[in-house]
């Protein structure tokens, strides 16, 4: 197969979701490294976007900036894009009518979460409308929709009539995900406690994690908290029995700071029950942090034997084991599971996907 795969890298110029932006860059590197003989990768970027990824065959800069481009593509207007094999690592794609049979044009999009349907209160009304509108366009014009876990196949199928056009290609931990060199200094700057567990989830979902931290006599560090939610989350911690001074709420952190936080954790608790790729659990596993996760279909797919999957009511008992007798065993399992995922492997599956279409 000799072809040029055209990768949409819209968040290079303006990051909207740091996880998806990082995933897009890591996937691009993987696609370049695993390109079959005679194949190459071209980037499609908004106006004003600059990109520094070695090995790209070219960069197509479009006439519109990202914000305007998102609105244009939502309306099905895609000037200057052209055809060919287009792969979007998000829903941001030129979803317009094309001829795959005669012109060999293909368009693939990726859906990392279903928050716009399952948790719209966590997003702006504009973002919810855009996500839902783009999935409707994908139903009409996408040749394939990629989701990161088998658990999401049935769920997205219930939301959109995609038939057999859904494929599973997992994400992976960030490439070279490791703490910065001077970890102690950075931990001090981040005001991290000595011993703590890291929690992710909504305010209601975090309750059992807070209870577990209290029972284990540890601090709790919450990651990815929405802006302005700190007082409410601290109140939830206090109500769950964890003193306010032992609840540390953090918003969106850089990749390096997340590595610092996760690298010093005694355990990681994944409390979310949403149909979403568990980015932080992947990172925690890459750091060989013992994992305790609420038993959901997504966690069974992604974490599997890499952690303790338990009912929400059993989180406290599982955390007590994870920071005690089971710490070494769970840490080894987490590290082993992380090695099952890589962006190079995901990239190879992307190449195969487009070859099979």
BASETI-788669 format. One line per field, with one value per residue (C-alpha): residue number from 1; chain; x, z, y. Coordinates in nm, 2 decimals, always signed. Each point is the difference from the previous one (the first is absolute). Layout:
BEGIN
i NUM; ... .
ch A; ... .
c1 X; ... .
c3 Z; ... .
c2 Y; ... .
***
This chain:
BEGIN
i 1; 2; 3; 4; 5; 6; 7; 8; 9; 10; 11; 12; 13; 14; 15; 16; 17; 18; 19; 20; 21; 22; 23; 24; 25; 26; 27; 28; 29; 30; 31; 32; 33; 34; 35; 36; 37; 38; 39; 40; 41; 42; 43; 44; 45; 46; 47; 48; 49; 50; 51; 52; 53; 54; 55; 56; 57; 58; 59; 60; 61; 62; 63; 64; 65; 66; 67; 68; 69; 70; 71; 72; 73; 74; 75; 76; 77; 78; 79; 80; 81; 82; 83; 84; 85; 86; 87; 88; 89; 90; 91; 92; 93; 94; 95; 96; 97; 98; 99; 100; 101; 102; 103; 104; 105; 106; 107; 108; 109; 110; 111; 112; 113; 114; 115; 116; 117; 118; 119; 120; 121; 122; 123; 124; 125; 126; 127; 128; 129; 130; 131; 132; 133; 134; 135; 136; 137; 138; 139; 140; 141; 142; 143; 144; 145; 146; 147; 148; 149; 150; 151; 152; 153; 154; 155; 156; 157; 158; 159; 160; 161; 162; 163; 164; 165; 166; 167; 168; 169; 170; 171; 172; 173; 174; 175; 176; 177; 178; 179; 180; 181; 182; 183; 184; 185; 186; 187; 188; 189; 190; 191; 192; 193; 194; 195; 196; 197; 198; 199; 200; 201; 202; 203; 204; 205; 206; 207; 208; 209; 210; 211; 212; 213; 214; 215; 216; 217; 218; 219; 220; 221; 222; 223; 224; 225; 226; 227; 228; 229; 230; 231; 232; 233; 234; 235; 236; 237; 238; 239; 240; 241; 242; 243; 244; 245; 246; 247; 248; 249; 250; 251; 252; 253; 254; 255; 256; 257; 258; 259; 260; 261; 262; 263; 264; 265; 266; 267; 268; 269; 270; 271; 272; 273; 274; 275; 276; 277; 278; 279; 280; 281; 282; 283; 284; 285; 286; 287; 288; 289; 290; 291; 292; 293; 294; 295; 296; 297; 298; 299; 300; 301; 302; 303; 304; 305; 306; 307; 308; 309; 310; 311; 312; 313; 314; 315; 316; 317; 318; 319; 320; 321; 322; 323; 324; 325; 326; 327; 328; 329; 330; 331; 332; 333; 334; 335; 336; 337; 338; 339; 340; 341; 342; 343; 344; 345; 346; 347; 348; 349; 350; 351; 352; 353; 354; 355; 356; 357 .
ch A; A; A; A; A; A; A; A; A; A; A; A; A; A; A; A; A; A; A; A; A; A; A; A; A; A; A; A; A; A; A; A; A; A; A; A; A; A; A; A; A; A; A; A; A; A; A; A; A; A; A; A; A; A; A; A; A; A; A; A; A; A; A; A; A; A; A; A; A; A; A; A; A; A; A; A; A; A; A; A; A; A; A; A; A; A; A; A; A; A; A; A; A; A; A; A; A; A; A; A; A; A; A; A; A; A; A; A; A; A; A; A; A; A; A; A; A; A; A; A; A; A; A; A; A; A; A; A; A; A; A; A; A; A; A; A; A; A; A; A; A; A; A; A; A; A; A; A; A; A; A; A; A; A; A; A; A; A; A; A; A; A; A; A; A; A; A; A; A; A; A; A; A; A; A; A; A; A; A; A; A; A; A; A; A; A; A; A; A; A; A; A; A; A; A; A; A; A; A; A; A; A; A; A; A; A; A; A; A; A; A; A; A; A; A; A; A; A; A; A; A; A; A; A; A; A; A; A; A; A; A; A; A; A; A; A; A; A; A; A; A; A; A; A; A; A; A; A; A; A; A; A; A; A; A; A; A; A; A; A; A; A; A; A; A; A; A; A; A; A; A; A; A; A; A; A; A; A; A; A; A; A; A; A; A; A; A; A; A; A; A; A; A; A; A; A; A; A; A; A; A; A; A; A; A; A; A; A; A; A; A; A; A; A; A; A; A; A; A; A; A; A; A; A; A; A; A; A; A; A; A; A; A; A; A; A; A; A; A; A; A; A; A; A; A; A; A; A; A; A; A; A; A; A; A; A; A .
c1 +0.00; +0.15; -0.20; +0.02; -0.20; -0.12; -0.02; -0.21; +0.21; -0.24; +0.11; +0.36; -0.09; -0.26; -0.03; -0.36; +0.05; +0.36; -0.04; -0.14; +0.27; +0.27; -0.15; -0.01; +0.36; +0.11; -0.21; +0.16; +0.34; -0.11; -0.15; +0.32; +0.21; -0.22; -0.09; +0.00; +0.24; -0.10; -0.24; +0.03; -0.18; -0.11; -0.15; -0.31; +0.01; -0.20; +0.13; +0.28; +0.09; +0.36; +0.11; +0.33; -0.02; +0.29; -0.08; -0.32; -0.03; -0.17; -0.23; -0.33; -0.09; -0.36; -0.13; -0.20; +0.12; -0.11; -0.31; -0.13; +0.10; -0.20; -0.31; +0.05; +0.04; -0.30; -0.20; +0.16; +0.21; +0.37; +0.18; +0.36; +0.01; +0.01; -0.06; +0.20; +0.04; -0.10; +0.04; -0.13; +0.12; -0.32; -0.34; +0.16; -0.01; -0.12; -0.31; -0.13; -0.13; +0.28; +0.05; +0.19; -0.07; +0.12; +0.23; +0.13; -0.08; -0.04; -0.09; +0.05; -0.08; +0.07; -0.23; +0.18; -0.29; -0.38; -0.01; -0.22; -0.27; +0.08; +0.12; -0.10; +0.01; +0.38; +0.03; -0.11; -0.32; +0.19; +0.24; -0.29; -0.18; +0.32; +0.07; -0.35; -0.02; +0.33; -0.10; -0.32; +0.23; +0.21; -0.31; -0.05; +0.36; +0.26; +0.13; +0.09; -0.03; +0.28; -0.06; +0.27; -0.18; -0.24; -0.22; -0.07; -0.11; -0.35; -0.04; +0.08; -0.21; -0.30; +0.06; +0.07; -0.09; +0.35; -0.06; +0.33; +0.21; +0.12; +0.36; +0.20; +0.35; +0.12; +0.19; +0.32; +0.20; +0.18; +0.34; +0.29; -0.24; +0.23; +0.05; +0.23; +0.36; -0.03; -0.31; +0.04; +0.01; -0.30; -0.20; +0.07; -0.12; -0.32; -0.06; -0.03; -0.03; +0.24; -0.24; -0.31; -0.23; -0.11; -0.37; -0.19; -0.37; -0.30; -0.08; -0.25; +0.23; +0.30; -0.19; +0.13; +0.35; -0.01; -0.12; +0.28; +0.26; -0.14; +0.00; +0.36; +0.11; +0.12; -0.06; -0.20; +0.11; -0.28; +0.11; -0.19; -0.25; -0.21; +0.09; -0.17; -0.09; +0.25; -0.22; -0.27; +0.24; +0.16; -0.34; -0.07; +0.33; -0.09; -0.35; +0.17; +0.22; +0.31; +0.12; +0.00; +0.38; +0.05; -0.19; +0.21; -0.19; +0.18; -0.13; +0.16; +0.38; +0.27; +0.13; +0.31; -0.19; -0.24; +0.31; +0.12; -0.33; -0.06; +0.35; -0.02; -0.35; -0.05; -0.30; -0.22; -0.38; -0.20; -0.35; -0.16; -0.28; -0.02; +0.06; +0.33; +0.36; +0.17; +0.30; +0.12; -0.03; +0.22; +0.26; -0.01; +0.05; +0.30; +0.14; -0.07; -0.23; -0.24; -0.35; -0.34; -0.28; -0.38; -0.11; -0.13; +0.01; +0.25; +0.23; -0.03; +0.12; +0.28; +0.12; -0.10; +0.24; +0.22; -0.19; -0.26; -0.35; -0.26; -0.35; -0.01; -0.09; +0.32; +0.24; +0.11; +0.10; +0.18; +0.19; +0.11; +0.14; +0.16; +0.19; +0.08; +0.06; -0.10; +0.21; +0.29; -0.22; -0.24; +0.29; +0.15; -0.33; -0.06; +0.34; -0.05; -0.34; +0.14; +0.24; -0.30; -0.07; +0.22; -0.06; +0.21; -0.24; -0.30; +0.16; +0.05; -0.37; -0.09; +0.20; -0.17; -0.34; +0.05; +0.14; -0.31; -0.25 .
c3 +0.00; -0.11; +0.13; +0.18; +0.33; +0.08; +0.37; +0.15; +0.26; +0.09; +0.36; -0.09; -0.02; +0.27; +0.26; +0.10; +0.18; +0.11; +0.01; -0.35; -0.12; +0.15; -0.14; -0.35; +0.01; +0.14; -0.27; -0.27; +0.11; +0.01; -0.35; -0.14; +0.17; -0.11; -0.35; -0.25; -0.29; -0.24; +0.24; +0.17; +0.24; -0.07; +0.26; -0.04; +0.23; +0.04; -0.12; +0.23; +0.11; +0.02; +0.05; +0.09; -0.06; -0.18; -0.30; -0.12; -0.38; +0.00; +0.19; -0.15; +0.17; -0.05; -0.05; +0.33; +0.36; +0.22; +0.15; -0.34; -0.14; +0.27; -0.09; -0.37; +0.02; +0.23; -0.30; -0.25; -0.16; -0.05; -0.24; -0.09; +0.17; -0.30; -0.01; +0.06; +0.32; +0.29; +0.36; +0.28; +0.35; +0.13; -0.14; -0.16; -0.37; -0.34; +0.00; -0.34; -0.29; -0.17; -0.23; +0.16; -0.27; -0.31; +0.14; +0.30; +0.24; +0.36; +0.32; +0.34; +0.33; +0.37; +0.30; +0.33; +0.23; +0.00; +0.26; -0.23; +0.05; +0.34; +0.19; -0.19; +0.32; +0.00; -0.33; -0.15; -0.20; -0.31; +0.04; +0.06; -0.31; -0.21; +0.11; -0.06; -0.34; -0.11; +0.09; -0.21; -0.29; +0.06; -0.03; -0.35; -0.13; +0.21; -0.15; +0.35; +0.35; +0.24; +0.37; +0.25; +0.18; -0.09; +0.28; -0.21; -0.31; +0.12; +0.18; -0.30; -0.21; +0.21; -0.06; -0.37; -0.29; -0.10; -0.07; -0.05; -0.05; +0.36; +0.07; +0.32; +0.02; +0.35; +0.13; +0.19; +0.28; -0.12; -0.16; +0.24; +0.29; +0.30; +0.28; -0.05; +0.11; +0.33; +0.13; +0.36; -0.09; -0.23; +0.26; +0.24; -0.25; -0.06; +0.38; +0.00; +0.33; +0.11; -0.05; -0.21; -0.24; -0.33; -0.09; -0.32; -0.06; +0.06; +0.34; +0.07; -0.13; +0.22; +0.32; +0.04; -0.09; +0.28; +0.24; -0.10; +0.05; +0.35; +0.09; -0.11; +0.18; -0.32; -0.19; -0.32; -0.31; -0.26; -0.36; -0.28; +0.22; -0.19; +0.06; +0.31; +0.13; +0.29; +0.28; -0.09; -0.03; +0.33; +0.16; -0.15; +0.14; +0.35; -0.02; -0.09; +0.31; -0.15; +0.18; -0.23; +0.04; -0.14; -0.32; -0.28; -0.31; -0.33; -0.34; -0.34; +0.05; -0.26; -0.10; +0.20; +0.32; -0.04; -0.01; +0.32; +0.18; -0.12; +0.06; +0.37; +0.06; +0.22; -0.22; -0.27; +0.02; -0.32; +0.11; -0.33; -0.15; -0.33; -0.34; -0.04; -0.06; +0.35; -0.08; +0.36; +0.07; -0.30; +0.13; +0.35; -0.14; -0.20; +0.33; +0.16; +0.26; +0.16; -0.16; +0.16; -0.25; +0.03; -0.21; -0.33; -0.35; -0.10; +0.29; -0.08; -0.35; +0.08; +0.35; +0.00; +0.21; +0.05; +0.31; +0.26; -0.16; +0.28; +0.07; +0.12; +0.35; +0.01; -0.09; +0.36; +0.06; -0.34; +0.07; +0.35; -0.18; -0.28; +0.24; +0.23; -0.07; -0.36; -0.10; -0.16; -0.19; -0.13; -0.10; -0.21; -0.16; -0.09; -0.16; -0.20; -0.12; -0.11; -0.23; -0.20; -0.13; -0.23; -0.25; -0.25; +0.03; -0.03; -0.31; -0.16; +0.05; -0.16; -0.31; -0.02; +0.05; -0.31; -0.20; +0.07; -0.09 .
c2 +0.00; +0.33; +0.29; +0.33; +0.01; +0.35; +0.06; +0.28; +0.18; +0.28; +0.04; +0.07; +0.37; +0.02; -0.27; -0.07; -0.33; -0.06; -0.38; -0.02; +0.25; -0.21; -0.32; +0.15; +0.10; -0.34; -0.18; +0.22; -0.11; -0.36; +0.02; +0.14; -0.27; -0.29; +0.12; -0.29; +0.02; +0.27; +0.17; +0.33; +0.23; +0.36; +0.23; +0.21; +0.31; +0.32; +0.33; +0.13; -0.35; -0.09; -0.36; -0.16; -0.37; -0.16; -0.22; +0.17; -0.01; +0.33; +0.24; +0.13; +0.33; +0.09; +0.35; +0.01; +0.01; -0.28; +0.16; +0.10; -0.33; -0.19; +0.21; -0.05; -0.37; -0.03; +0.15; -0.24; +0.27; -0.11; +0.24; -0.09; -0.34; -0.23; -0.37; -0.31; -0.21; +0.23; -0.11; +0.22; -0.09; +0.18; +0.09; +0.31; -0.11; +0.11; -0.22; +0.07; -0.22; -0.18; -0.30; -0.28; -0.25; +0.19; +0.27; -0.20; +0.28; -0.10; +0.18; -0.15; +0.17; -0.08; +0.02; -0.01; +0.05; +0.04; +0.28; +0.22; -0.27; -0.15; +0.31; +0.31; +0.20; -0.03; +0.19; +0.33; +0.00; +0.10; -0.30; -0.24; +0.12; -0.02; -0.36; -0.12; +0.18; -0.15; -0.35; +0.06; +0.10; -0.31; -0.22; +0.15; +0.03; -0.19; -0.32; -0.12; +0.13; -0.10; -0.05; -0.10; -0.29; -0.28; +0.12; +0.32; -0.19; -0.09; +0.33; +0.22; -0.24; +0.09; +0.37; -0.01; -0.23; -0.09; -0.37; -0.19; +0.32; +0.01; -0.13; -0.03; +0.15; +0.06; +0.30; -0.03; +0.18; +0.31; -0.08; +0.04; +0.06; +0.05; +0.25; +0.30; -0.02; +0.20; -0.18; +0.11; +0.37; -0.03; -0.20; +0.29; +0.26; -0.20; -0.01; -0.38; -0.18; -0.28; -0.29; +0.00; -0.17; +0.16; +0.01; +0.08; +0.02; +0.23; +0.14; -0.28; -0.27; +0.12; -0.07; -0.36; +0.11; +0.27; -0.27; -0.23; +0.27; +0.08; -0.37; -0.05; +0.32; +0.16; +0.32; +0.01; +0.19; +0.06; +0.05; +0.17; +0.18; +0.25; +0.37; +0.14; -0.34; -0.02; +0.12; -0.24; -0.29; +0.08; +0.00; -0.34; -0.13; +0.13; -0.15; -0.33; +0.01; +0.14; +0.33; +0.30; +0.05; -0.35; +0.07; +0.15; +0.10; +0.06; +0.10; -0.08; -0.05; -0.03; -0.34; +0.05; +0.10; -0.29; -0.23; +0.16; -0.04; -0.35; -0.11; +0.08; -0.15; -0.31; -0.10; +0.13; -0.02; +0.02; +0.08; +0.11; -0.21; +0.19; -0.14; +0.17; -0.10; +0.00; +0.22; +0.03; -0.37; -0.06; +0.24; -0.15; -0.34; +0.13; +0.11; -0.34; +0.16; -0.25; +0.04; -0.02; +0.06; -0.01; -0.31; +0.13; -0.14; +0.27; -0.08; -0.37; +0.07; +0.25; -0.10; -0.36; -0.20; +0.30; +0.11; -0.09; +0.04; +0.02; +0.13; +0.36; -0.12; -0.21; +0.28; +0.06; -0.37; -0.01; +0.32; -0.13; -0.31; +0.21; +0.22; -0.30; -0.36; +0.01; +0.30; -0.18; -0.25; +0.27; +0.22; -0.28; -0.08; +0.37; +0.03; -0.33; +0.11; +0.34; -0.18; -0.14; +0.35; +0.22; +0.27; -0.20; -0.29; +0.23; +0.15; -0.34; -0.07; +0.34; -0.09; -0.34; +0.16; +0.23; -0.29; -0.21; +0.27 .
***
